[in-house]
């Protein structure tokens, strides 16, 4: 490994520790601690610097489109609960819908990644007024997730073969004013629809696996996700006629890299590329570091900082949505077909409408007061009257 001047190491060490303290963490020797009994607002504040960094980075690309994109957000007066007509729209690269997807992600309470490897992105639009209801983004799942793997019943070889049939929702939710009508649950239900499985089949059917070279059956059998801020109110109790769309299967252990994403990660990455060696991998995988976690751990060790600083302490619930009656048997290699559920967008909408939407609209009419202007990110970009 290359030798470096002590001053370089000291400067980056101070920057990392200062960044953690600025976010609100208590830096204690070789670990960091959350504030005592943190609320969801406390957790949002811990993410705020990383989210602000995302918005600052996006400004040059998106600020010029903000007025146009805000036209896709409904005012409260434009939402008529009895006439809402949701539709999943697949996002195409280079389209205005892609700009809208990226813009909406900047409003999330945690920094949204772009997803790993394979990606499917959807808008959920209200066909009644052509406004946006919510987002769904699917990407490759992480390889190692103990609670998921134990719930499925995977051994190492079967997971290597069948993880292809799983995708992870890296962003899922509703935008205002539809979120006040519990439409996040609608998006979570639509994620399990025939439409999403069909999009997966059409996008990835017939493709060879990068490592093995095999052509696998384009079956999307399971979707997983993790809650944003501890205990989830979105995925809990999405149940129709005794059927649970999403099942809680465990919780993360509070490790990650988001707390290095508020500007200091660029320095960490540059340090890794100059002073650290990536883990050896198969030639067909390409060169370089495997992921952000490897980069962060290697740099922390190189700076004589504990890798325990990667434990941010925010434990997120893990949820899974099986898309077939035999999903678990299929993922364990015990059967060749998941026996998919037949879930049309229309049927899912009808069930959501009766179970959640109409009662909520009657109880909580405050959604009618929403002004899209309050959703603007870059206030200085506000269009001047006249």
Secondary structure per residue as TSV (DSSP state, phi and psi in degrees):
chain	resnum	aa	ss	phi	psi
A	1	X	-	360.0	143.9
A	2	X	-	-64.5	149.5
A	3	X	-	-88.8	145.3
A	4	X	-	-133.4	158.8
A	5	X	-	-73.1	139.5
A	6	X	H	-56.1	-32.3
A	7	X	H	-63.5	-36.3
A	8	X	H	-62.8	-43.6
A	9	X	H	-65.0	-45.2
A	10	X	H	-63.4	-41.0
A	11	X	H	-62.4	-46.2
A	12	X	H	-70.8	-35.9
A	13	X	H	-57.2	-48.6
A	14	X	H	-63.6	-37.9
A	15	X	H	-65.7	-41.9
A	16	X	H	-65.3	-48.9
A	17	X	H	-65.7	-38.7
A	18	X	H	-65.2	-37.2
A	19	X	H	-63.4	-41.9
A	20	X	H	-64.5	-41.8
A	21	X	H	-66.2	-38.7
A	22	X	H	-63.7	-32.5
A	23	X	H	-72.7	-19.9
A	24	X	T	115.8	3.2
A	25	X	-	-77.7	151.9
A	26	X	E	-95.8	111.2
A	27	X	E	-88.5	115.4
A	28	X	E	-128.2	100.2
A	29	X	T	57.3	-111.1
A	30	X	T	-100.7	16.4
A	31	X	E	-148.1	169.3
A	32	X	E	-119.8	151.3
A	33	X	E	-128.4	147.3
A	34	X	-	-75.3	159.1
A	35	X	-	-58.4	154.2
A	36	X	T	-64.7	132.8
A	37	X	T	47.8	60.3
A	38	X	-	-67.2	139.8
A	39	X	-	-90.5	174.5
A	40	X	H	-64.9	-31.5
A	41	X	H	-65.3	-38.0
A	42	X	H	-61.6	-42.8
A	43	X	H	-66.4	-36.9
A	44	X	H	-62.5	-40.3
A	45	X	H	-64.4	-34.9
A	46	X	H	-63.9	-29.6
A	47	X	H	-88.6	-12.3
A	48	X	H	-62.0	-41.2
A	49	X	H	-64.2	-40.6
A	50	X	H	-66.4	-39.6
A	51	X	H	-66.1	-40.9
A	52	X	H	-62.4	-39.2
A	53	X	H	-61.4	-42.8
A	54	X	H	-58.8	-44.2
A	55	X	H	-66.6	-40.2
A	56	X	H	-63.4	-40.0
A	57	X	H	-67.8	-33.2
A	58	X	H	-80.2	-17.7
A	59	X	H	-51.8	-51.2
A	60	X	H	-60.8	-29.9
A	61	X	H	-86.5	-32.0
A	62	X	H	-113.1	-21.0
A	63	X	G	-58.5	-35.4
A	64	X	G	-67.8	-19.8
A	65	X	G	-99.7	-0.3
A	66	X	H	-59.9	-44.3
A	67	X	H	-56.7	-44.2
A	68	X	H	-67.7	-40.5
A	69	X	H	-68.8	-34.5
A	70	X	H	-66.0	-21.2
A	71	X	T	-67.9	-14.8
A	72	X	T	-88.5	-4.6
A	73	X	S	-97.7	129.2
A	74	X	-	-78.8	145.6
A	75	X	-	-81.2	160.5
A	76	X	G	-57.6	-35.6
A	77	X	G	-70.6	-17.2
A	78	X	G	-88.2	-6.0
A	79	X	-	-100.0	118.0
A	80	X	-	-114.4	102.0
A	81	X	G	-50.5	-40.4
A	82	X	G	-68.7	-18.3
A	83	X	G	-111.3	1.4
A	84	X	-	-57.1	136.1
A	85	X	-	-136.5	86.6
A	86	X	E	-74.4	148.1
A	87	X	E	-148.3	134.2
A	88	X	E	-77.5	131.5
A	89	X	E	-125.0	118.2
A	90	X	E	-70.7	130.2
A	91	X	-	-83.5	127.6
A	92	X	-	-101.6	141.9
A	93	X	T	-61.0	139.0
A	94	X	T	82.3	3.0
A	95	X	S	-95.1	167.4
A	96	X	H	-64.9	-31.0
A	97	X	H	-62.1	-33.1
A	98	X	H	-67.8	-41.4
A	99	X	H	-60.1	-43.1
A	100	X	H	-63.1	-43.3
A	101	X	H	-57.5	-48.2
A	102	X	H	-64.6	-39.8
A	103	X	H	-64.3	-45.1
A	104	X	H	-65.0	-36.9
A	105	X	H	-59.2	-27.7
A	106	X	T	-69.2	-13.1
A	107	X	T	-90.4	-7.5
A	108	X	S	-67.6	153.4
A	109	X	S	-79.7	-7.6
A	110	X	S	-128.5	154.0
A	111	X	-	-65.4	129.1
A	112	X	-	-94.9	125.9
A	113	X	-	-77.8	174.8
A	114	X	-	-87.8	2.5
A	115	X	-	85.0	161.2
A	116	X	S	-107.5	140.7
A	117	X	S	56.9	-118.9
A	118	X	S	-63.2	145.9
A	119	X	E	-143.5	137.9
A	120	X	E	-130.7	125.8
A	121	X	E	-124.1	137.0
A	122	X	E	-131.6	145.9
A	123	X	E	-100.1	148.4
A	124	X	E	-109.6	113.5
A	125	X	E	-108.0	147.8
A	126	X	E	-89.9	108.3
A	127	X	T	-70.0	-12.9
A	128	X	T	-71.0	-37.4
A	129	X	T	-127.7	2.1
A	130	X	T	64.1	28.3
A	131	X	E	-104.5	164.6
A	132	X	E	-85.2	131.7
A	133	X	E	-94.7	-45.6
A	134	X	E	-173.1	-173.6
A	135	X	E	-127.8	151.0
A	136	X	E	-141.5	122.6
A	137	X	E	-125.8	125.9
A	138	X	E	-116.1	137.6
A	139	X	E	-140.9	179.9
A	140	X	E	-62.9	140.2
A	141	X	-	-75.6	159.1
A	142	X	-	-65.6	150.1
A	143	X	S	-73.3	-43.1
A	144	X	-	-108.6	112.6
A	145	X	-	-146.4	97.3
A	146	X	H	-57.1	-47.8
A	147	X	H	-63.3	-39.7
A	148	X	H	-63.0	-46.9
A	149	X	H	-64.7	-38.6
A	150	X	H	-69.6	-37.9
A	151	X	H	-64.3	-41.3
A	152	X	H	-70.3	-36.1
A	153	X	T	90.8	37.3
A	154	X	-	-83.4	141.5
A	155	X	-	-98.7	172.4
A	156	X	H	-61.6	-42.9
A	157	X	H	-68.5	-42.1
A	158	X	H	-68.0	-39.2
A	159	X	H	-61.2	-43.2
A	160	X	H	-58.7	-36.3
A	161	X	H	-80.3	-36.6
A	162	X	H	-109.3	-3.3
A	163	X	G	-61.7	-22.6
A	164	X	G	-53.5	-30.5
A	165	X	G	-88.1	11.4
A	166	X	E	-119.5	139.4
A	167	X	E	-129.5	157.2
A	168	X	E	-115.4	134.2
A	169	X	E	-80.6	103.8
A	170	X	E	-84.8	-15.9
A	171	X	E	-150.0	137.1
A	172	X	E	-160.5	125.3
A	173	X	E	164.9	176.9
A	174	X	E	-108.7	157.2
A	175	X	-	-105.6	160.0
A	176	X	T	-68.7	150.1
A	177	X	T	-86.4	1.6
A	178	X	G	-67.3	-27.1
A	179	X	G	-63.5	-29.7
A	180	X	G	-68.2	-17.9
A	181	X	G	-99.0	18.8
A	182	X	T	65.1	26.3
A	183	X	H	-72.5	-8.1
A	184	X	H	-59.8	-37.9
A	185	X	H	-65.5	-35.6
A	186	X	H	-61.5	-46.3
A	187	X	H	-60.8	-40.8
A	188	X	H	-63.2	-35.5
A	189	X	H	-70.8	-43.3
A	190	X	H	-64.8	-24.8
A	191	X	T	-60.3	-24.6
A	192	X	T	-94.4	9.5
A	193	X	S	-78.6	163.5
A	194	X	H	-57.8	-33.9
A	195	X	H	-59.7	-42.7
A	196	X	H	-69.1	-42.6
A	197	X	H	-63.1	-39.5
A	198	X	H	-64.2	-41.5
A	199	X	H	-61.9	-39.6
A	200	X	H	-63.4	-45.6
A	201	X	H	-62.6	-42.5
A	202	X	H	-72.1	-33.7
A	203	X	H	-76.2	-39.5
A	204	X	H	-116.3	-1.4
A	205	X	T	-64.5	135.7
A	206	X	T	83.0	-1.2
A	207	X	-	-85.8	145.0
A	208	X	B	-81.6	143.1
A	209	X	-	-67.8	140.4
A	210	X	T	-60.9	-43.5
A	211	X	T	-85.4	-52.2
A	212	X	T	-85.1	-23.1
A	213	X	-	78.8	3.5
A	214	X	-	-78.1	152.8
A	215	X	B	-102.3	111.7
A	216	X	-	-98.2	158.1
A	217	X	-	-64.9	130.8
A	218	X	-	-81.2	62.7
A	219	X	-	-102.2	119.1
A	220	X	-	-91.4	109.9
A	221	X	-	-106.0	-20.9
A	222	X	E	-150.9	139.3
A	223	X	E	-118.4	133.9
A	224	X	E	-118.1	164.4
A	225	X	E	-163.1	167.1
A	226	X	E	-124.9	146.4
A	227	X	-	-66.7	153.6
A	228	X	S	-74.6	-45.5
A	229	X	S	-134.6	78.5
A	230	X	S	69.2	-132.4
A	231	X	S	-67.1	134.3
A	232	X	-	-94.3	135.5
A	233	X	S	-101.0	-8.3
A	234	X	S	-81.7	-50.5
A	235	X	S	-86.5	-16.1
A	236	X	T	-65.4	136.3
A	237	X	T	57.4	36.9
A	238	X	-	-84.3	85.2
A	239	X	E	-131.1	129.3
A	240	X	E	-127.6	123.4
A	241	X	T	50.9	42.0
A	242	X	T	81.4	-1.0
A	243	X	E	-98.5	125.5
A	244	X	E	-92.4	117.1
A	245	X	S	-67.8	-41.5
A	246	X	S	-123.2	140.5
A	247	X	E	-123.0	132.3
A	248	X	E	-75.0	124.2
A	249	X	E	-119.7	3.9
A	250	X	E	154.7	-159.6
A	251	X	E	-150.3	148.8
A	252	X	-	-69.9	164.9
A	253	X	-	-94.5	3.3
A	254	X	S	89.5	23.1
A	255	X	B	-105.0	153.2
A	256	X	-	168.4	-164.7
A	257	X	S	-133.2	-1.4
A	258	X	G	-60.0	-30.2
A	259	X	G	-75.9	0.9
A	260	X	G	-108.1	12.6
A	261	X	T	-98.3	9.7
A	262	X	T	-95.7	26.4
A	263	X	T	122.6	-30.2
A	264	X	H	-78.1	-20.3
A	265	X	H	-64.0	-34.4
A	266	X	H	-59.4	-38.6
A	267	X	H	-70.1	-37.7
A	268	X	H	-63.1	-44.7
A	269	X	H	-63.9	-44.4
A	270	X	H	-62.3	-39.1
A	271	X	H	-63.8	-43.9
A	272	X	H	-61.5	-43.7
A	273	X	H	-67.2	-28.0
A	274	X	H	-89.7	-36.0
A	275	X	H	-117.8	-9.9
A	276	X	-	-119.6	154.1
A	277	X	-	-103.6	132.4
A	278	X	-	-68.6	155.2
A	279	X	-	-64.9	138.2
A	280	X	-	-62.2	138.5
A	281	X	-	-137.0	172.2
A	282	X	-	-65.1	143.9
A	283	X	G	-57.0	-35.5
A	284	X	G	-69.8	-14.2
A	285	X	G	-80.1	-16.1
A	286	X	-	94.9	175.8
A	287	X	S	-102.5	173.6
A	288	X	S	98.9	-174.4
A	289	X	-	-79.2	149.6
A	290	X	S	-68.0	-43.3
A	291	X	-	-165.9	180.0
A	292	X	H	-64.0	-33.4
A	293	X	H	-63.7	-42.9
A	294	X	H	-63.4	-42.5
A	295	X	H	-58.6	-49.6
A	296	X	H	-64.3	-45.8
A	297	X	H	-62.8	-41.9
A	298	X	H	-65.4	-40.4
A	299	X	H	-70.5	-42.0
A	300	X	H	-57.2	-45.4
A	301	X	H	-63.3	-40.8
A	302	X	H	-66.0	-28.0
A	303	X	T	-91.0	7.0
A	304	X	T	62.7	31.3
A	305	X	-	-103.7	150.2
A	306	X	-	-70.0	137.8
A	307	X	G	-68.8	-10.8
A	308	X	G	-65.1	-13.5
A	309	X	G	-66.1	-13.6
A	310	X	G	-76.0	-8.2
A	311	X	B	-91.6	98.3
A	312	X	-	-80.4	-17.8
A	313	X	-	89.1	-5.0
A	314	X	-	-86.7	105.5
A	315	X	-	-87.4	121.6
A	316	X	-	-107.7	138.7
A	317	X	E	-71.1	141.8
A	318	X	E	-103.9	128.6
A	319	X	E	-122.0	151.4
A	320	X	E	-135.2	141.4
A	321	X	E	-122.5	98.1
A	322	X	E	-66.9	137.9
A	323	X	-	-100.9	4.4
A	324	X	B	-151.3	163.1
A	325	X	T	-67.2	-29.0
A	326	X	T	-112.4	27.8
A	327	X	H	-55.3	-49.2
A	328	X	H	-67.1	-40.5
A	329	X	H	-62.7	-39.5
A	330	X	H	-63.9	-45.4
A	331	X	H	-68.5	-24.7
A	332	X	T	-86.0	-0.7
A	333	X	T	79.1	17.8
A	334	X	S	-90.4	-13.9
A	335	X	-	-148.8	158.3
A	336	X	S	-96.0	-5.8
A	337	X	-	-132.5	134.5
A	338	X	-	-75.4	-11.3
A	339	X	-	54.3	70.3
A	340	X	B	-60.6	144.3
A	341	X	-	-70.6	151.1
A	342	X	-	-101.9	95.5
A	343	X	-	-120.7	102.2
A	344	X	-	-83.9	156.2
A	345	X	H	-59.1	-40.7
A	346	X	H	-63.2	-44.6
A	347	X	H	-65.8	-41.3
A	348	X	H	-64.2	-42.5
A	349	X	H	-62.9	-43.6
A	350	X	H	-59.7	-43.9
A	351	X	H	-65.1	-43.8
A	352	X	H	-64.5	-42.1
A	353	X	I	-57.3	-46.9
A	354	X	I	-75.2	-39.1
A	355	X	I	-77.0	-38.9
A	356	X	I	-123.6	-48.8
A	357	X	I	-62.3	-58.1
A	358	X	H	-64.4	-43.1
A	359	X	H	-61.8	-39.2
A	360	X	H	-65.9	-43.4
A	361	X	H	-61.0	-34.6
A	362	X	H	-74.5	-38.6
A	363	X	H	-76.4	-34.2
A	364	X	-	-129.9	78.6
A	365	X	G	-78.1	3.4
A	366	X	G	-62.0	-20.2
A	367	X	G	-57.7	-24.2
A	368	X	G	-67.4	-15.3
A	369	X	G	-89.6	-2.1
A	370	X	-	-69.4	135.8
A	371	X	-	-115.5	119.0
A	372	X	G	-55.4	-25.1
A	373	X	G	-60.9	-28.0
A	374	X	G	-70.5	-11.4
A	375	X	G	-90.9	-6.2
A	376	X	-	-63.3	137.5
A	377	X	S	-89.3	-52.0
A	378	X	-	-98.3	91.8
A	379	X	G	-59.9	-32.2
A	380	X	G	-69.1	-12.5
A	381	X	G	-89.1	-0.8
A	382	X	-	-57.7	130.7
A	383	X	-	-66.3	130.2
A	384	X	-	-81.5	140.0
A	385	X	-	-64.7	141.1
A	386	X	-	79.4	360.0
